[in-house]
Amino acid sequence: MERMAFKLKMSAAIMLILCLIASPASAFADVVAVVSAKSSVTSLTLNQLTDIYLGRSARFPDGTPAIPCDLAENSPLREEFYTQLIGKSQAQIKAHWSKLIFTGRGQPPREVATEAGAKRLVAEKPNVICYIDRSQVDRNVTVLFPQ
């Protein structure tokens, strides 16, 4: 009887692991980069988004200034944005900006405490770019990446 219970528990654990492997995106929020609906920018490539968030570019493709903003450092959405879209861990991002600050070549994105605050800032200022959960997208913002 104990052997059968063990086998059932093992089977359940294996099924859970297989489900998580088969659909890793379901475990994460659907993070999207957004700008104001008033912005002339309507899309970005992953390279353009990465360049803006790593301080390599201060402009959108149309030449207008790009002002990136981040959610608070302890935000799970921030971690997902950097790992899923930018391809870097929080430690790598911190090291990147420490180096740029130390050498005088840049400042990290402005921080906003909440997702609602980020969305409000983006809606009000056409040059600001931030990231939110896709479920928070409305007519006040335009999704730039991924579309």
C-alpha positions in Angstrom: 0.0 0.0 0.0 2.8 2.4 0.9 4.6 1.5 -2.4 1.4 2.4 -4.4 1.0 5.7 -2.5 4.7 6.5 -3.3 4.2 5.8 -7.0 1.1 8.0 -7.1 2.9 10.9 -5.5 5.9 10.4 -7.9 3.5 10.3 -10.9 1.8 13.5 -9.7 5.1 15.3 -9.2 6.4 14.2 -12.6 3.2 15.4 -14.3 3.5 18.8 -12.5 7.1 19.2 -13.7 6.1 18.3 -17.2 3.3 20.8 -17.3 5.6 23.5 -16.0 8.2 22.7 -18.6 5.7 22.5 -21.4 4.2 25.9 -20.7 6.7 28.1 -18.8 5.0 31.3 -20.0 1.9 30.5 -18.1 3.9 30.9 -14.9 4.8 34.5 -15.7 2.9 37.7 -16.3 2.7 38.8 -19.9 5.0 41.8 -19.7 4.8 44.4 -22.5 6.7 47.7 -23.1 4.4 50.6 -23.6 4.3 54.3 -24.5 1.6 56.9 -24.4 -1.2 56.5 -27.0 -0.2 60.1 -27.9 3.4 59.0 -28.9 4.4 58.8 -32.6 6.2 55.6 -31.9 4.1 52.5 -32.5 6.6 49.6 -32.3 10.1 48.6 -31.4 12.4 45.7 -32.1 13.8 43.7 -29.2 17.3 45.2 -30.0 15.8 48.8 -29.9 14.1 48.1 -26.6 17.3 46.6 -25.1 19.4 49.5 -26.3 17.0 52.0 -24.6 16.9 50.1 -21.3 20.6 49.5 -21.2 21.4 53.2 -21.9 22.9 52.5 -25.4 20.3 54.7 -27.0 18.4 57.7 -25.8 16.1 58.0 -28.8 13.2 56.1 -30.4 13.7 55.0 -34.0 11.9 58.2 -35.2 14.5 60.3 -33.4 12.3 61.5 -30.5 13.9 61.2 -27.1 13.2 58.0 -25.2 12.9 58.2 -21.4 12.8 54.7 -19.9 11.3 54.0 -16.5 11.6 51.0 -14.3 9.3 49.6 -11.6 10.6 49.4 -8.1 13.6 47.1 -7.7 11.6 44.6 -5.6 8.8 44.3 -8.2 8.3 40.8 -9.7 7.2 42.4 -13.0 10.6 44.2 -13.2 12.4 40.9 -12.8 10.3 39.3 -15.4 10.8 42.2 -17.8 14.6 42.0 -17.5 14.9 38.2 -17.6 12.2 37.6 -20.3 12.7 40.5 -22.6 16.1 42.0 -22.0 17.7 38.7 -21.2 19.6 39.8 -18.1 19.2 39.1 -14.4 18.7 41.8 -11.8 22.3 41.3 -10.7 23.6 41.8 -14.3 21.5 44.9 -14.7 22.8 46.4 -11.4 26.4 45.7 -12.4 25.8 47.2 -15.8 24.4 50.4 -14.4 27.1 50.6 -11.6 29.8 50.5 -14.3 28.0 53.2 -16.4 27.5 55.5 -13.4 31.1 55.0 -12.2 32.5 55.9 -15.6 30.1 58.8 -16.0 28.5 57.4 -19.1 24.9 57.1 -18.0 22.1 57.0 -15.4 19.7 54.1 -14.9 16.0 54.5 -15.8 13.9 56.5 -13.4 12.0 54.3 -10.9 8.3 54.3 -10.4 6.9 52.6 -7.3 3.9 50.9 -8.8 2.6 49.6 -12.1 -0.3 52.0 -11.9 2.1 54.9 -11.4 4.2 53.8 -14.4 1.1 53.5 -16.6 -0.1 57.0 -15.5 3.4 58.5 -16.2 3.5 56.9 -19.6 0.0 58.1 -20.5 0.9 61.7 -19.5 4.3 61.9 -21.2 4.7 60.7 -24.8 8.5 60.2 -24.5 8.4 57.9 -21.5 8.6 54.1 -22.0 7.8 51.6 -19.4 6.6 48.0 -19.0 3.3 46.7 -17.5 1.3 43.5 -17.5 -0.6 43.2 -20.8 -3.8 42.9 -18.8 -3.3 46.5 -17.8 -3.2 47.8 -21.4 -6.0 50.3 -22.3 -6.6 53.0 -24.8 -4.2 55.4 -23.0 -1.1 53.3 -23.9 0.4 51.7 -27.0 2.2 48.3 -26.8 5.6 48.6 -28.5 7.0 45.2 -27.7 6.0 42.4 -28.0 3.0 43.2 -30.1 
